[in-house]
Amino acid sequence: MENISIPVPPYIARVFENADMTVKRKAEIYINAWLSDFFSSEPANDQLFAIMKKATAEAKSNGFTPEKLDDLLKDED
């Protein structure tokens, strides 16, 4: 990863600096996701559906079926 600097209002800087590491990490994840979407030529929904399609294909190729999913979901109750 690389760092960039973006000016923010003083209150945002103070809140971020005073936040615990978990909250800071969560903010970094949200900001990275937003920037990735903002600068991407492909909308976030399209990216998500591509990932879901790939995961589905991989699951099928590994023998995972809708019936196995139903069994797993039943076991959770």
Distance bins in CASP14 RR format, pairs under 12 A and 6 or more apart:
PFRMAT RR
TARGET T0000
AUTHOR 0000-0000-0000
RMODE 2
METHOD distances of the structure
MODEL  1
1 28 0 0 0 0 1 0 0 0 0 0 0
1 29 0 0 0 0 0 1 0 0 0 0 0
1 32 0 0 0 0 1 0 0 0 0 0 0
2 32 0 0 0 0 0 1 0 0 0 0 0
2 35 0 0 0 0 0 1 0 0 0 0 0
3 28 0 0 0 0 0 1 0 0 0 0 0
3 31 0 0 0 0 0 1 0 0 0 0 0
3 32 0 0 0 0 0 1 0 0 0 0 0
4 28 0 0 0 0 0 1 0 0 0 0 0
4 31 0 0 0 0 0 1 0 0 0 0 0
4 32 0 0 0 0 0 1 0 0 0 0 0
4 35 0 0 0 0 1 0 0 0 0 0 0
4 39 0 0 0 0 0 1 0 0 0 0 0
5 13 0 0 0 0 0 1 0 0 0 0 0
6 12 0 0 0 0 0 1 0 0 0 0 0
6 13 0 0 0 0 0 1 0 0 0 0 0
6 16 0 0 0 0 0 1 0 0 0 0 0
6 31 0 0 0 0 1 0 0 0 0 0 0
6 34 0 0 0 0 0 1 0 0 0 0 0
6 35 0 0 0 0 1 0 0 0 0 0 0
6 38 0 0 0 0 0 1 0 0 0 0 0
7 13 0 0 0 0 1 0 0 0 0 0 0
8 14 0 0 0 0 1 0 0 0 0 0 0
8 15 0 0 0 0 1 0 0 0 0 0 0
8 16 1 0 0 1 0 0 0 0 0 0 0
8 17 0 0 0 0 0 1 0 0 0 0 0
8 27 0 0 0 0 0 1 0 0 0 0 0
8 31 0 0 0 0 0 1 0 0 0 0 0
9 15 0 0 0 0 1 0 0 0 0 0 0
9 16 0 0 0 0 0 1 0 0 0 0 0
10 16 0 0 0 0 0 1 0 0 0 0 0
10 17 0 0 0 0 0 1 0 0 0 0 0
11 17 0 0 0 0 0 1 0 0 0 0 0
11 18 0 0 0 0 0 1 0 0 0 0 0
12 18 0 0 0 0 0 1 0 0 0 0 0
12 19 0 0 0 0 0 1 0 0 0 0 0
12 27 0 0 0 0 1 0 0 0 0 0 0
12 31 0 0 0 0 0 1 0 0 0 0 0
13 19 0 0 0 0 0 1 0 0 0 0 0
13 27 0 0 0 0 0 1 0 0 0 0 0
15 23 0 0 0 0 1 0 0 0 0 0 0
15 24 0 0 0 0 0 1 0 0 0 0 0
15 27 0 0 0 0 1 0 0 0 0 0 0
16 23 0 0 0 0 1 0 0 0 0 0 0
16 24 1 0 0 1 0 0 0 0 0 0 0
16 25 0 0 0 0 0 1 0 0 0 0 0
16 26 0 0 0 0 0 1 0 0 0 0 0
16 27 1 0 0 1 0 0 0 0 0 0 0
16 28 0 0 0 0 1 0 0 0 0 0 0
16 30 0 0 0 0 0 1 0 0 0 0 0
16 31 0 0 0 0 0 1 0 0 0 0 0
17 23 0 0 0 0 0 1 0 0 0 0 0
17 24 0 0 0 0 1 0 0 0 0 0 0
17 27 0 0 0 0 0 1 0 0 0 0 0
18 24 0 0 0 0 1 0 0 0 0 0 0
19 25 0 0 0 0 1 0 0 0 0 0 0
19 26 0 0 0 0 1 0 0 0 0 0 0
19 27 1 0 0 1 0 0 0 0 0 0 0
19 28 0 0 0 0 0 1 0 0 0 0 0
20 26 0 0 0 0 1 0 0 0 0 0 0
20 27 0 0 0 0 0 1 0 0 0 0 0
21 27 0 0 0 0 0 1 0 0 0 0 0
21 28 0 0 0 0 0 1 0 0 0 0 0
22 28 0 0 0 0 0 1 0 0 0 0 0
22 29 0 0 0 0 0 1 0 0 0 0 0
23 29 0 0 0 0 0 1 0 0 0 0 0
23 30 0 0 0 0 0 1 0 0 0 0 0
24 30 0 0 0 0 0 1 0 0 0 0 0
24 31 0 0 0 0 0 1 0 0 0 0 0
25 31 0 0 0 0 0 1 0 0 0 0 0
25 32 0 0 0 0 0 1 0 0 0 0 0
26 32 0 0 0 0 0 1 0 0 0 0 0
26 33 0 0 0 0 0 1 0 0 0 0 0
27 33 0 0 0 0 0 1 0 0 0 0 0
27 34 0 0 0 0 0 1 0 0 0 0 0
28 34 0 0 0 0 0 1 0 0 0 0 0
28 35 0 0 0 0 0 1 0 0 0 0 0
29 35 0 0 0 0 0 1 0 0 0 0 0
29 36 0 0 0 0 0 1 0 0 0 0 0
30 36 0 0 0 0 0 1 0 0 0 0 0
30 37 0 0 0 0 0 1 0 0 0 0 0
31 37 0 0 0 0 0 1 0 0 0 0 0
31 38 0 0 0 0 0 1 0 0 0 0 0
32 38 0 0 0 0 0 1 0 0 0 0 0
32 39 0 0 0 0 0 1 0 0 0 0 0
33 39 0 0 0 0 0 1 0 0 0 0 0
33 40 0 0 0 0 0 1 0 0 0 0 0
33 44 1 0 0 1 0 0 0 0 0 0 0
33 47 0 0 0 0 0 1 0 0 0 0 0
33 48 0 0 0 0 0 1 0 0 0 0 0
34 40 0 0 0 0 0 1 0 0 0 0 0
34 44 0 0 0 0 1 0 0 0 0 0 0
35 44 0 0 0 0 0 1 0 0 0 0 0
36 42 0 0 0 0 0 1 0 0 0 0 0
36 43 0 0 0 0 0 1 0 0 0 0 0
36 44 0 0 0 0 1 0 0 0 0 0 0
36 47 0 0 0 0 1 0 0 0 0 0 0
36 48 0 0 0 0 0 1 0 0 0 0 0
37 43 1 0 0 1 0 0 0 0 0 0 0
37 44 1 0 1 0 0 0 0 0 0 0 0
37 45 0 0 0 0 1 0 0 0 0 0 0
37 46 0 0 0 0 0 1 0 0 0 0 0
37 47 1 0 0 1 0 0 0 0 0 0 0
37 48 0 0 0 0 0 1 0 0 0 0 0
38 44 0 0 0 0 1 0 0 0 0 0 0
40 46 0 0 0 0 1 0 0 0 0 0 0
40 47 1 0 0 1 0 0 0 0 0 0 0
40 48 0 0 0 0 0 1 0 0 0 0 0
40 50 0 0 0 0 0 1 0 0 0 0 0
41 47 0 0 0 0 0 1 0 0 0 0 0
42 48 0 0 0 0 0 1 0 0 0 0 0
42 49 0 0 0 0 0 1 0 0 0 0 0
42 50 0 0 0 0 1 0 0 0 0 0 0
42 51 0 0 0 0 0 1 0 0 0 0 0
43 49 0 0 0 0 1 0 0 0 0 0 0
43 50 0 0 0 0 0 1 0 0 0 0 0
44 50 0 0 0 0 0 1 0 0 0 0 0
44 51 0 0 0 0 0 1 0 0 0 0 0
45 51 0 0 0 0 0 1 0 0 0 0 0
45 52 0 0 0 0 0 1 0 0 0 0 0
46 52 0 0 0 0 0 1 0 0 0 0 0
46 53 0 0 0 0 0 1 0 0 0 0 0
47 53 0 0 0 0 0 1 0 0 0 0 0
47 54 0 0 0 0 0 1 0 0 0 0 0
48 54 0 0 0 0 0 1 0 0 0 0 0
48 55 0 0 0 0 0 1 0 0 0 0 0
49 55 0 0 0 0 0 1 0 0 0 0 0
49 56 0 0 0 0 0 1 0 0 0 0 0
50 56 0 0 0 0 0 1 0 0 0 0 0
50 57 0 0 0 0 0 1 0 0 0 0 0
51 57 0 0 0 0 0 1 0 0 0 0 0
51 58 0 0 0 0 0 1 0 0 0 0 0
52 58 0 0 0 0 0 1 0 0 0 0 0
52 59 0 0 0 0 0 1 0 0 0 0 0
53 59 0 0 0 0 0 1 0 0 0 0 0
53 60 0 0 0 0 0 1 0 0 0 0 0
54 60 0 0 0 0 0 1 0 0 0 0 0
54 61 0 0 0 0 0 1 0 0 0 0 0
55 61 0 0 0 0 0 1 0 0 0 0 0
55 62 0 0 0 0 0 1 0 0 0 0 0
55 64 0 0 0 0 1 0 0 0 0 0 0
56 62 0 0 0 0 0 1 0 0 0 0 0
56 63 0 0 0 0 0 1 0 0 0 0 0
56 64 0 0 0 0 1 0 0 0 0 0 0
56 65 0 0 0 0 0 1 0 0 0 0 0
56 66 0 0 0 0 0 1 0 0 0 0 0
56 69 0 0 0 0 0 1 0 0 0 0 0
57 63 0 0 0 0 0 1 0 0 0 0 0
57 64 0 0 0 0 0 1 0 0 0 0 0
58 64 0 0 0 0 1 0 0 0 0 0 0
59 65 0 0 0 0 1 0 0 0 0 0 0
59 66 0 0 0 0 0 1 0 0 0 0 0
59 68 0 0 0 0 1 0 0 0 0 0 0
59 69 0 0 0 0 1 0 0 0 0 0 0
59 72 0 0 0 0 0 1 0 0 0 0 0
60 66 0 0 0 0 1 0 0 0 0 0 0
60 68 0 0 0 0 0 1 0 0 0 0 0
60 69 0 0 0 0 0 1 0 0 0 0 0
62 68 0 0 0 0 0 1 0 0 0 0 0
63 69 0 0 0 0 0 1 0 0 0 0 0
64 70 0 0 0 0 0 1 0 0 0 0 0
64 71 0 0 0 0 0 1 0 0 0 0 0
64 72 0 0 0 0 1 0 0 0 0 0 0
65 71 0 0 0 0 1 0 0 0 0 0 0
65 72 0 0 0 0 0 1 0 0 0 0 0
66 72 0 0 0 0 0 1 0 0 0 0 0
66 73 0 0 0 0 0 1 0 0 0 0 0
67 73 0 0 0 0 0 1 0 0 0 0 0
67 74 0 0 0 0 0 1 0 0 0 0 0
68 74 0 0 0 0 0 1 0 0 0 0 0
68 75 0 0 0 0 0 1 0 0 0 0 0
69 75 0 0 0 0 0 1 0 0 0 0 0
69 76 0 0 0 0 0 1 0 0 0 0 0
70 76 0 0 0 0 0 1 0 0 0 0 0
70 77 0 0 0 0 0 1 0 0 0 0 0
71 77 0 0 0 0 0 1 0 0 0 0 0
END
